[in-house]
Amino acid sequence: MTTLQDVAGLAGREKFLAVVTTLRGDTTMQTSIVNAGVLKHPIGGEEVLGFVTYGRAKLRNLRVRPQITATFRSGWTWAAVEGIAELIGPDDPQHGVDAGRLRLLLREVFTAAGGTHDDWNAYDREMAEQRRTVVLVTPTRMYSN
């Protein structure tokens, strides 16, 4: 597996669940599970891995040390994406992404990770209330078994 599209195919078999690992300040690893998918970067247009979070530990780690690994599996097949995370959210503004574009980006990441919603306005309100942040990962290395 050498492309993000290959990773997306594998991810889709298991509801786009990924184990993501960030680096704490004491150099130990912090791990959690997210739904992640592949989408176009909102500014550059290149394919990136994306997920949405409001996890304080992940965000605290990524703001200081943006290195991240996301691992997907289905059965005994797995793939890992290592890269540098870029944060876009109400507490992590990004030039070129205003509030309206962030609202749409949150939806794009959600659907790329297999999500659907019957009431997008309610989704938008919840994302805003929880101050959700988009994490985009530009791969520096991908590998699999």
VEXKE-69430 format. One record per atom (N, C-alpha, C): residue number from 1; x, y, z; residue in one letter. Coordinates in Angstrom, 3 decimals. Each point is the difference from the previous one (the first is absolute). Layout:
N
 pos       c1       c2       c3 code
 NUM        X        Y        Z    a
...
This chain:
145
 pos       c1       c2       c3 code
   1    0.838   -1.171    0.000    m
   1   -0.838    1.171    0.000    m
   1    0.883    1.234    0.000    m
   2   -0.116    0.798   -1.021    t
   2    0.898    1.152   -0.084    t
   2   -0.722    1.317   -0.221    t
   3   -1.315   -0.009   -0.126    t
   3   -0.718    1.245   -0.235    t
   3   -1.084    0.204    1.053    t
   4   -0.422    1.241    0.130    l
   4   -1.095    0.276    0.921    l
   4   -1.293   -0.653   -0.475    l
   5   -0.170   -0.162   -1.306    q
   5   -1.197   -0.674   -0.495    q
   5   -0.001   -1.469    0.425    q
   6    1.171   -0.638    0.004    d
   6    0.091   -1.371    0.510    d
   6   -0.396   -0.050    1.475    d
   7    0.488    0.960    0.759    v
   7   -0.319    0.068    1.426    v
   7   -1.503    0.223    0.185    v
   8   -0.595    0.876   -0.812    a
   8   -1.434    0.271    0.105    a
   8   -0.813   -1.262   -0.282    a
   9    0.441   -0.796   -0.970    g
   9   -0.694   -1.252   -0.288    g
   9    0.019   -0.945    1.186    g
  10    1.149   -0.109    0.640    l
  10    0.112   -0.843    1.193    l
  10   -0.847    0.573    1.138    l
  11    0.065    1.293    0.205    a
  11   -0.739    0.652    1.087    a
  11   -1.498   -0.215   -0.147    a
  12   -0.487    0.037   -1.210    g
  12   -1.420   -0.154   -0.242    g
  12   -0.554   -1.348    0.417    g
  13    0.860   -0.990    0.082    r
  13   -0.442   -1.335    0.419    r
  13   -0.323   -0.068    1.488    r
  14    0.513    0.942    0.783    e
  14   -0.182   -0.009    1.456    e
  14   -0.512    1.349    0.513    e
  15   -0.988    0.562   -0.719    k
  15   -0.643    1.243    0.428    k
  15    0.973    1.168    0.156    k
  16    1.109   -0.044   -0.722    f
  16    0.992    1.069   -0.015    f
  16    0.630    0.247    1.367    f
  17    0.027   -1.038    0.837    l
  17    0.615    0.133    1.321    l
  17    1.519   -0.035   -0.115    l
  18    0.643    0.907    0.693    a
  18    1.460    0.062    0.005    a
  18    0.485    0.186    1.425    a
  19    1.116   -0.601    0.299    v
  19    0.705    0.261    1.247    v
  19    0.996    1.108   -0.303    v
  20   -0.125    1.128    0.702    v
  20    0.941    1.099   -0.213    v
  20    0.893    0.142    1.221    v
  21    1.254    0.277   -0.271    t
  21    0.996    0.122    1.058    t
  21    0.706    1.341   -0.132    t
  22    0.057    0.723    1.125    t
  22    0.726    1.260    0.068    t
  22    1.076   -0.119    1.072    t
  23    0.867    0.961    0.034    l
  23    1.133   -0.019    0.923    l
  23   -0.222    1.013    1.119    l
  24    0.018   -0.494    1.230    r
  24   -0.100    0.883    1.171    r
  24    1.327    0.721    0.235    r
  25   -0.042    1.001    0.832    g
  25    1.197    0.760    0.342    g
  25    1.076   -0.823    0.676    g
  26   -0.404   -1.063    0.719    d
  26    0.994   -0.850    0.668    d
  26    0.501   -1.125   -0.911    d
  27   -0.320    0.080   -1.275    t
  27    0.388   -0.939   -1.078    t
  27   -0.716   -1.341    0.067    t
  28   -1.031   -0.140    0.845    t
  28   -0.824   -1.201   -0.061    t
  28   -1.093    0.216   -1.040    t
  29   -0.643   -1.090   -0.392    m
  29   -0.992    0.059   -1.052    m
  29   -1.402    0.138    0.581    m
  30   -0.839    0.783   -0.663    q
  30   -1.417    0.141    0.342    q
  30   -0.779   -0.561   -1.178    q
  31   -0.913   -0.928    0.259    t
  31   -0.717   -0.692   -1.056    t
  31   -1.501    0.106    0.212    t
  32   -0.731    0.118   -1.095    s
  32   -1.460   -0.014    0.052    s
  32   -0.536   -0.512   -1.335    s
  33   -1.308   -0.193   -0.041    i
  33   -0.644   -0.487   -1.215    i
  33   -0.881    1.102   -0.555    i
  34    0.072    0.191   -1.322    v
  34   -0.802    1.003   -0.693    v
  34   -0.540   -0.621   -1.289    v
  35   -0.972    0.676   -0.596    n
  35   -0.413   -0.317   -1.361    n
  35    0.754    0.958   -0.900    n
  36    0.724   -0.528   -0.966    a
  36    0.818    0.839   -0.877    a
  36   -0.216   -0.389   -1.457    a
  37    0.110    0.965   -0.884    g
  37   -0.165   -0.248   -1.423    g
  37    0.954    0.832   -0.824    g
  38   -0.054   -0.217   -1.292    v
  38    0.869    0.701   -0.944    v
  38   -0.828    1.062   -0.719    v
  39    0.564    1.200   -0.096    l
  39   -0.671    1.096   -0.684    l
  39    1.029    0.947   -0.576    l
  40   -0.475    0.977   -0.768    k
  40    0.882    1.027   -0.556    k
  40    0.237    1.079    1.051    k
  41    1.237    0.449    0.077    h
  41    0.342    1.092    0.910    h
  41   -0.792    1.240   -0.430    h
  42   -0.601    0.730    0.958    p
  42   -0.849    1.130   -0.366    p
  42    0.730    1.173   -0.637    p
  43    1.295    0.065    0.148    i
  43    0.756    1.109   -0.585    i
  43    0.853   -0.479   -1.170    i
  44    0.826   -1.027    0.228    g
  44    0.921   -0.453   -1.038    g
  44   -0.591   -0.984   -0.997    g
  45   -1.047   -0.706    0.390    g
  45   -0.649   -0.941   -0.903    g
  45    0.602   -1.387   -0.036    g
  46    1.134   -0.236    0.679    e
  46    0.604   -1.330    0.002    e
  46   -0.789   -0.924    0.922    e
  47    0.100   -1.311   -0.244    e
  47   -0.672   -0.958    0.863    e
  47    0.682   -0.064    1.355    e
  48   -0.816    0.010    1.047    v
  48    0.479   -0.103    1.376    v
  48   -0.923   -0.945    0.758    v
  49    0.473   -0.449    1.124    l
  49   -0.817   -0.767    0.921    l
  49   -0.615    0.996    0.965    l
  50   -1.281   -0.175    0.324    g
  50   -0.643    0.953    0.890    g
  50   -0.895   -0.652    1.023    g
  51   -0.080    0.628    1.160    f
  51   -0.976   -0.381    1.017    f
  51   -0.357    1.240    0.801    f
  52   -1.085   -0.120    0.766    v
  52   -0.486    1.093    0.823    v
  52    0.152   -0.407    1.465    v
  53    0.439    0.946    0.818    t
  53    0.175   -0.318    1.419    t
  53   -0.272    1.210    0.869    t
  54   -0.244   -0.267    1.241    y
  54    0.029    1.012    1.038    y
  54    0.750   -0.567    1.201    y
  55    0.719   -1.092   -0.243    g
  55    0.789   -0.643    1.047    g
  55    1.130    0.898    0.471    g
  56   -0.061    0.371    1.261    r
  56    0.988    0.953    0.526    r
  56    1.422   -0.515   -0.077    r
  57    0.211   -1.301    0.291    a
  57    1.366   -0.533   -0.020    a
  57    0.573    0.035   -1.412    a
  58   -0.770   -0.468   -0.972    k
  58    0.478    0.005   -1.388    k
  58    0.345    1.415   -0.448    k
  59   -0.921    0.915    0.243    l
  59    0.226    1.369   -0.468    l
  59    1.185    0.643    0.701    l
  60    0.112   -0.193    1.294    r
  60    1.142    0.561    0.746    r
  60    1.314   -0.537   -0.573    r
  61    0.050   -1.311   -0.237    n
  61    1.214   -0.597   -0.549    n
  61    0.288    0.513   -1.404    n
  62   -1.028    0.024   -0.846    l
  62    0.211    0.381   -1.400    l
  62    0.353    1.467   -0.174    l
  63   -0.452    0.846    0.898    r
  63    0.353    1.427   -0.104    r
  63    1.492    0.216    0.220    r
  64    0.616   -0.842    0.813    v
  64    1.418    0.147    0.318    v
  64    0.857   -0.934   -0.854    v
  65   -0.484   -1.205   -0.211    r
  65    0.727   -1.030   -0.744    r
  65   -0.972   -0.587   -1.032    r
  66   -0.013    0.494   -1.229    p
  66   -1.020   -0.394   -0.976    p
  66    0.196   -1.383   -0.633    p
  67    0.999   -0.735    0.430    q
  67    0.195   -1.346   -0.544    q
  67   -1.148   -0.897    0.449    q
  68   -0.504   -0.824   -0.935    i
  68   -1.125   -0.874    0.301    i
  68    0.088   -1.257   -0.852    i
  69   -0.504   -1.096    0.535    t
  69   -0.140   -1.238   -0.763    t
  69   -1.446   -0.453    0.123    t
  70   -0.581   -0.383   -1.128    a
  70   -1.344   -0.580   -0.022    a
  70    0.121   -1.400   -0.582    a
  71   -0.557   -0.980    0.704    t
  71    0.070   -1.393   -0.452    t
  71   -1.414   -0.539   -0.188    t
  72   -0.223   -0.590   -1.161    f
  72   -1.281   -0.617   -0.342    f
  72    0.212   -1.496   -0.120    f
  73   -1.052   -0.795    0.294    r
  73    0.107   -1.437   -0.170    r
  73   -1.347   -0.569   -0.417    r
  74    0.093   -1.110   -0.690    s
  74   -1.174   -0.813   -0.315    s
  74    0.504   -1.431   -0.002    s
  75   -0.496   -0.802    0.931    g
  75    0.557   -1.342    0.157    g
  75    1.466    0.136    0.363    g
  76    0.819   -0.746   -0.727    w
  76    1.437    0.052    0.253    w
  76    0.730    0.962   -0.926    w
  77   -0.738    0.720   -0.826    t
  77    0.598    0.993   -0.895    t
  77   -0.028    1.354    0.698    t
  78    1.113    0.700   -0.041    w
  78    0.074    1.301    0.636    w
  78    0.837    0.948   -0.842    w
  79   -0.185    1.295    0.246    a
  79    0.788    1.035   -0.667    a
  79    0.171    1.166    0.966    a
  80    1.164    0.588   -0.019    a
  80    0.305    1.147    0.855    a
  80    0.360    1.206   -0.855    a
  81   -0.454    1.150    0.452    v
  81    0.323    1.275   -0.640    v
  81    0.684    0.855    1.047    v
  82    1.237    0.353   -0.240    e
  82    0.722    0.928    0.870    e
  82    0.040    1.346   -0.685    e
  83   -0.043    1.057    0.785    g
  83    0.069    1.310   -0.620    g
  83    0.004    1.124    0.998    g
  84   -0.213    1.175   -0.555    i
  84   -0.044    1.227    0.780    i
  84   -1.439    0.501   -0.017    i
  85   -0.542    0.237    1.191    a
  85   -1.388    0.441    0.123    a
  85   -0.097    1.516   -0.119    a
  86   -1.063    0.411   -0.643    e
  86   -0.358    1.410   -0.099    e
  86   -1.375    0.140    0.650    e
  87   -0.146    0.940    0.911    l
  87   -1.249    0.196    0.719    l
  87   -0.753    1.183   -0.571    l
  88   -1.315   -0.182   -0.176    i
  88   -0.861    1.084   -0.464    i
  88   -1.266   -0.042    0.838    i
  89   -0.220    1.037    0.773    g
  89   -1.183    0.037    0.843    g
  89   -0.155    1.353    0.653    g
  90   -1.008    0.141    0.846    p
  90   -0.239    1.291    0.634    p
  90    1.165    0.457    0.884    p
  91    0.748   -0.946    0.557    d
  91    1.155    0.350    0.824    d
  91    1.316   -0.133   -0.763    d
  92   -0.105   -0.401   -1.258    d
  92    1.167   -0.188   -0.873    d
  92   -0.326    0.564   -1.377    d
  93   -0.154    1.322   -0.104    p
  93   -0.385    0.588   -1.287    p
  93    1.075   -0.223   -1.061    p
  94   -0.443   -0.072   -1.217    q
  94    0.894   -0.223   -1.137    q
  94   -0.324    1.059   -1.051    q
  95    1.014    0.686   -0.478    h
  95   -0.195    1.001   -1.048    h
  95   -0.702   -0.653   -1.198    h
  96   -1.062    0.604   -0.467    g
  96   -0.728   -0.538   -1.147    g
  96   -1.170   -0.888    0.383    g
  97   -0.192   -0.247    1.304    v
  97   -1.132   -0.813    0.455    v
  97   -0.780    0.837    1.016    v
  98   -1.062    0.654   -0.482    d
  98   -0.844    0.780    0.902    d
  98   -1.041   -0.909    0.648    d
  99   -0.874    0.562    0.802    a
  99   -0.988   -0.791    0.739    a
  99   -0.909   -0.795   -0.935    a
 100   -0.409    0.605   -1.103    g
 100   -0.846   -0.713   -0.958    g
 100    0.729   -1.165   -0.648    g
 101    1.249    0.200   -0.353    r
 101    0.778   -1.086   -0.615    r
 101    0.295   -1.085    1.020    r
 102    0.239    0.359    1.262    l
 102    0.218   -0.997    1.043    l
 102   -1.249   -0.862    0.167    l
 103   -1.172    0.605   -0.014    r
 103   -1.247   -0.755    0.121    r
 103   -0.090   -1.058   -1.095    r
 104    0.312    0.377   -1.225    l
 104   -0.043   -0.953   -1.110    l
 104    1.118   -1.035    0.097    l
 105    1.172    0.419    0.459    l
 105    1.128   -0.930    0.145    l
 105   -0.310   -1.071    1.042    l
 106   -0.620    0.381    1.096    l
 106   -0.391   -0.987    1.008    l
 106   -0.926   -1.045   -0.615    l
 107   -0.906    0.426   -0.843    r
 107   -0.892   -0.930   -0.696    r
 107    0.779   -0.898   -0.959    r
 108    0.932    0.591   -0.742    e
 108    0.787   -0.764   -0.967    e
 108    0.812   -1.101    0.679    e
 109    0.616    0.322    1.113    v
 109    0.791   -0.990    0.732    v
 109   -0.919   -1.097    0.528    v
 110   -1.134    0.383    0.553    f
 110   -0.972   -0.956    0.535    f
 110   -0.451   -0.977   -1.083    f
 111   -0.343    0.500   -1.174    t
 111   -0.464   -0.891   -1.071    t
 111    1.153   -0.819   -0.579    t
 112    1.203    0.559   -0.059    a
 112    1.159   -0.767   -0.482    a
 112    0.280   -1.185    0.908    a
 113   -0.358    0.152    1.284    a
 113    0.206   -1.072    0.979    a
 113   -1.247   -0.883    0.117    a
 114   -0.840    0.025   -1.010    g
 114   -1.147   -0.895   -0.052    g
 114   -1.253    0.498    0.678    g
 115    0.004    1.221    0.505    g
 115   -1.147    0.509    0.726    g
 115   -1.112    0.500   -0.898    g
 116   -1.201   -0.096    0.503    t
 116   -1.183    0.574   -0.638    t
 116   -0.804    0.707    1.087    t
 117   -0.859    0.929   -0.420    h
 117   -0.799    0.729    0.981    h
 117   -1.329    0.391   -0.620    h
 118   -1.061   -0.089    0.787    d
 118   -1.338    0.376   -0.454    d
 118   -0.304    1.469    0.226    d
 119    0.772    0.654    0.871    d
 119   -0.260    1.391    0.338    d
 119    1.333    0.741    0.092    d
 120    0.467    0.519   -1.143    w
 120    1.298    0.658   -0.040    w
 120    0.044    1.249    0.880    w
 121   -1.135    0.689    0.139    n
 121   -0.006    1.184    0.867    n
 121    0.274   -0.392    1.447    n
 122   -0.591   -1.105    0.455    a
 122    0.271   -0.485    1.364    a
 122    1.458   -0.419    0.123    a
 123    0.537   -0.661   -1.017    y
 123    1.411   -0.393   -0.005    y
 123    0.884    1.245    0.143    y
 124   -0.294    1.024   -0.814    d
 124    0.789    1.232    0.036    d
 124   -0.035    0.635    1.391    d
 125   -1.176    0.045    0.606    r
 125   -0.123    0.582    1.344    r
 125    0.841   -0.768    1.016    r
 126   -0.073   -1.335   -0.055    e
 126    0.759   -0.821    0.949    e
 126    1.501    0.186   -0.180    e
 127    0.463    0.050   -1.237    m
 127    1.431    0.200   -0.261    m
 127    0.455    1.349    0.547    m
 128   -0.828    1.027   -0.185    a
 128    0.349    1.335    0.491    a
 128   -0.011    0.040    1.528    a
 129   -1.038   -0.585    0.612    e
 129   -0.092   -0.002    1.465    e
 129    1.171   -0.736    0.638    e
 130    0.444   -1.095   -0.619    q
 130    1.098   -0.788    0.547    q
 130    1.372    0.509   -0.440    q
 131    0.003    1.045   -0.823    r
 131    1.249    0.598   -0.499    r
 131    0.883   -1.058   -0.656    r
 132   -0.623   -0.812   -0.834    r
 132    0.710   -1.082   -0.682    r
 132    1.072    0.554   -0.932    r
 133    1.064   -0.758   -0.124    t
 133    1.150    0.367   -0.815    t
 133    0.228   -1.060   -1.064    t
 134    0.303    0.437   -1.202    v
 134    0.370   -0.897   -1.085    v
 134    1.504   -0.247    0.101    v
 135    0.383   -1.264   -0.087    v
 135    1.407   -0.376   -0.050    v
 135    0.253   -0.566   -1.393    v
 136    0.891    0.642   -0.732    l
 136    0.388   -0.466   -1.329    l
 136    1.436   -0.495    0.073    l
 137    0.230   -1.188   -0.535    v
 137    1.328   -0.602    0.055    v
 137    0.548   -0.127   -1.411    v
 138    1.089    0.700   -0.233    t
 138    0.725   -0.161   -1.260    t
 138    1.002   -1.133    0.216    t
 139   -0.154   -1.091   -0.747    p
 139    0.870   -1.158    0.236    p
 139    1.468    0.280   -0.303    p
 140    0.868   -0.486    0.878    t
 140    1.429    0.002   -0.270    t
 140    0.483   -1.423   -0.237    t
 141   -0.784   -0.973    0.483    r
 141    0.343   -1.424   -0.183    r
 141   -1.277   -0.812    0.130    r
 142   -0.150   -1.002   -0.871    m
 142   -1.118   -0.950    0.094    m
 142    0.561   -1.396   -0.164    m
 143   -0.515   -0.942    0.794    y
 143    0.483   -1.367   -0.103    y
 143   -1.097   -0.950    0.462    y
 144    0.125   -1.244   -0.372    s
 144   -1.029   -0.989    0.325    s
 144    0.619   -1.396   -0.053    s
 145   -0.818   -0.966    0.380    n
 145    0.493   -1.382   -0.105    n
 145   -0.391   -0.589   -1.333    n
